[in-house]
Amino acid sequence: MRRFKFETSHVAITLSALGVLFAGCSSSFRDDCTAARSCAPAASEAAAGAPDQGSDTGDTSRAGSGSEAGAADIGTPAGGSGGETSSEANAGETGDGEAGASVAAAGEGGAVEPLPPRDTTPPTVLSVSPADGASGVQNNAKLIVTFSEPMDQASAHAAYQSADLAPANVSFDWNGAGTILTITPKTALAYQTGTANADGSAAFAAKKYGYGFGSAASDLAGNPLANATFSFNTLRQVSHDIPAEAARSGTWSSTGEGPDECSRSAAVPTVCMGYIDTDYDGFLSFVLPTGIVQVISANLVAHGSRIIGGSLGPGANTIEHLAFGTLGDAAFTANSGTSLDALFPDENWNANKDVTAAVTADNLARAALSNRTQYRIKYHPMVIDSEEDVLEITTSTIKLSSTYLVP
């Protein structure tokens, strides 16, 4: 604190622009007067009863002759019109602890808010889709990774790694919060292909995909992600020739099951259609393997072996898609079948009929259809040139050549 000594009589300086009155000191203005305190008013002012304009509270009774205990603080007043200009007042010194110090200490903004604690929690992966270890994933799947907090996206991209889905072969997209990353393969995922077991199940392993993130991935505060790796298996594409179901594949007419060679009990069971004293229809039934997610293709394959008593070719024939319980009168008289046109398109007696739509529909409704897809075939000879005009199909040549997807 700097102190000044003036050797003069009375000095009175009025700063009317600031509204502050400095009263002169006596000729012995010594170390008692400081820059933070005013001196006692001039005698003429005291005699006139002038109020102390430096008081914080407006109290005019406080006056002194240089004593710190009695001197009025002319700093920032609560009810006066003056203002302190010294550096000590700016530092918050009020002499006797009056109002104003806290404002100087805290500043115009009031109390200082404490800084938030630094983020030191590392991010984690909350979930992935497909789920880790999932089977039967479709080839159009996207990989969706959900993090516990917003990520540094550039670091996550750089830390992504996969031997099966290289960074150059995928694209990255984030949600607005930066917590969900969608990884989209630029080409369809692969299905492992192969043949089926006798029951139609896949006889080979599925294609496995793996991916993950190294420790270079971090959140916005730079906390590293612990190494995270995931995998899943895509669907398997199975090729399988489904044989005709012996118990429900055969021949039926208004008089019962077909005789002789057209009987299911024959040494070589066959399915016949045509005319033997009466009209006969052929029936085909196939049991679908379990677990089919999607039917890729299905073709009904058969070979007409011979005409019984006829000299013409297969003639006009049709195949119908329908459902029946057992081979019998109800199946023969059912009129709810959907026509799929001809089974044998020419006189070569070789059938390769695309029934993909029918098999797809039956697979979707397999619970109601007891896991079966079924058909009725009819032969309408152009000319009946004898009592017997029948097309015979050896049961062993009948199959549903199918390609489908299973987990």
Buried (B, 14 or more C-beta within 10 A) or exposed (E): EEEEEBEEEBEEEEEEEEEBBBBBBBEEBEEBBBBBBBBBBBEEBEEEEBBBBBBBBEEEEBBBEBEEEEBBBBBBBEEBEBBBBBEBBEEBBBBEEBBBBEEBEEEEEEEEEEEEEEEEEBBEBEEBBBEEEBBBBBBEBEBBBBBBBBBBBEBBBBBBBBEBBEBEEBEBEBEEEBBBBBBBBEEEBEBBEEEBEEEBBBEBEBBEBEBBBBEBBBBBBEBBBEEBEBBBBBBBBBBBEBBBBEEBBBBBBEEEBBBEBBBBEBEEBBBBBBBBEEBBBBBBBBBBBEBBEEBBBBBBBBBBBBBBBBEEBBBEBBBBBBBBEEBBEEBBEBEEBEEBEBBBEEEEBBBEBEBBEBBBBBBEEBEEBEBBBBBBBBBBBEEBEEEBBBBBBBBEBBBBBBBBBBB
